[in-house]
């Protein structure tokens, strides 16, 4: 078996034998170089020596604190955990102080209750004093058949005849004025016939110079101007008709003025 110098060198390194021992055995002349001598066959490897003790160096001083490293990337989201167990009911809190809520809608009407029993009759009241029975009356109806014209102002309308007049009734035909002698509530009515053309009469029922109701027409046909009123009259009050325009003439009493007492006051 041929062993090269490299193999011997490796073995000597393993056996921790100095390289000079092998060199002395190969070349007896220290001054001779490897190139000047011939190498003989390799010797038999020696027995391996025992392992030496491990050396132990001194503990070095701690190094300086290094600089903080760069911030790492965010980690991925973890898995969703399972729902926790249902907790116990908490204690009831104190009642809060809030504003009253809006009024709710009205409920449906309830059923009618049963009729109660009839109560006992109350005591009879005292008999009142006897009232006075009045027999006084007052009524009239005045008419006219001839024409009348008041072109510029409201003049009292005179009458020619009383178709009816209760005893004691004061009615003046010349100025068509009724004077109250029996105080009370009266019903008063009038009806005036107008000519067919050229006149648009307007009539006022007057009480003591004040207008109560009015009437009028504004066309060319034959028409009646009429109105009525229920008014209180005291003793001495006067009522009459005031007209502006023309009154139709005919003998069938187309123009009339009526009043009567409804009840005394």
PyMOL commands that set and color helices and strands:
alter all, ss='L'
color gray80, all
select helices_A, chain A and resi 5-15+19-26+34-36
alter helices_A, ss='H'
color red, helices_A
select strands_A, chain A and resi 139-144+148-156+161-165+170-172+177-179+184-193+202-207+210-216+224-233+238-247+255-264
alter strands_A, ss='S'
color yellow, strands_A
deselect
rebuild
show_as cartoon
